[in-house]
Amino acid sequence: MNNSMREYVAHLPIVDVHEHHLPEVILQPEVNLLQLFQQSYAGWTQARPYCLPSESRDADPMLATAGPTTWETLAPFLEGSGSNSFVRNLVRAVVELHGNGEPEITRENWPALDVAVRAAHRRPEWRQEILKRAGITTVITDAYNDPLLDPRPGLGANYRSVMRTNSLALGWHPDSRDHNGSSAHELLKRVGLGASSFDEYLTALEKLVNGMAARGQVALKNALAYDRDVNFDAPDEKIARAAWGKVSPAPAERKAFGDFIVDHLCRLAAARDLPVQMHLGTGIIRGSHPLGVAGLIERHPRTRFLLMHLAYPWSRDLLGMAFVYRNLWLDLTWSFLLSPSHFKLALHEAIEVLPNESRMMLGGDNWHVEETYGAMQTARRLIAEVLEEKVTGGYFSRATAERLARRLLHDNARKFFQLD
């Protein structure tokens, strides 16, 4: 490939629209090599961190305390799952940031890499140094364990956050919680709000949304694909109200309550010109097809939806939706980590199908800066390859490719999230 396109893309700044930079994880000074693998998508090869309806767990493996690094604890990742794309991405990042030119993590070099990782994370400036090295100017984080997080005091002025709304859609009772353990009623109490009736709850949610700007929050985040299906039907207020105050509402009441609250939040977002991020694709996979949200998108033409992860494995269906619905944007996050080959094919099609060049942006979707760095290196390489193929094949000019690259990595996100 002509290196000039790769070099051009390599030097562009990035607005990173999706990370999971949790303060208690990313600011932890005691991090070893094993922890980087456990608290990454490489960790998903060993333990999926969310439950299907038929499963239960005592704790989130992503947040479990890591033991000492040994070859025996690394081998399941490096040998058992060594061909997996998540593992490959993290290995490349670790050896580039902490190694001495070696291409792999081996029995011989892992002790030195472990020492280097631990030393780096004890340095307070490490995180921002790596973000700068990755070319990331702004980070939007989803602190799923603290949906009201203002990231700026702890993580830095270049951070913003989203307000995850899962618990709000499950807030029919003070004891109800989402898959991350969040309670809507506890969130309301933290900001001096409460609700003893369904109507008071709706009013409290409006006040909660009104406080987002003061907390540095730039979007709502709907990740209900991990709690229920994403088929958000037209709201039925009568059935939704029937769920209120019940410890265990009937399934139809639970669904109606969630459908109603999701609709309510979309209306609030439209009135305030706030985007709504929505997780699609893997999750409770039999209920996370992107066409499940088509009705919601149609009911809220003034709401700006950012649909995530290329809805893998239904990327082509998502592209069809993005052509039809002009209030829909695509977040390419995670898809290039999961399968670089699928991402390249989908990006080729997205460039051809989307109605204009504003519709794509990307993020890292990671917990530690090493994985974020690796994700952005992977994304830059793949995007450059696709653009070069388009130019070489005569689809468009080099100038068009460069403009699209700037928009995809930086300009679209700044405008979409109104970061200026």
SULLINSUL-V609685 format. One line per field, one symbol per residue. ss: DSSP state (@ for helix, = for strand, . for the rest). psi: psi as a letter, one per 30 degrees, with the letter a starting at -180 (. if undefined). A space follows every 50 residues. Layout:
BEGIN
ss: ???
psi: ???
END
This chain:
BEGIN
ss: ..@@@@@@@@...======...@@@@......@@@@@@..@@@@...... ..........@@@.......@@@@@@@@@@....@@@@@@@@@@@@@@.. .........@@@@@@@@@@@@....@@@@@@@@..======......... .@@@@...======.@@@@..............@@@@@@@.......@@@ @@@@@@@@@@..@@@.======.@@@..........@@@@@@@....... @@@@@@@@@@@@@@@@@@@@@@..====......@@@..@@@@@@@@@@. ....====@@@...@@@@@@@@@@...====...@@@@.@@@@@@@@@@@ @@@......==.......@@@@@@@@@@@@@@@@@@@@@@@@.....@@@ @@@@@@@@@@@@@@@@....
psi: kjfeeeeeefgklkjjfjlhjkefefgkfjkleeeeeehlfefffejkfl klfglllfljffgkkkakkleeffeeeeeegffkeeeeeeeeeeeeffah fkflklfefeeeeeeeeeeeffjffeeeeeeeefgkekkjkjiffifgkj feeeflfgkllljkgefefghfkffklafggkkeeeeeefggllkgleee eeeeeeeeefgeefggkflkjjhffffalgijlkkjeeeeeffkfkeill eeeeeeeeeeeeeeeeeeeefghkljkkklblbiffggkfffgeeeeefi ffkjkjklgghkgheeeeeeefeejggklkjfkeefeejeeeeeeeeeee eeekflgffklllehlelfeeeeeeeeeeeeeeeeeeeeeeefgelleee eeeeeeeefeeeeeeeghf.
END
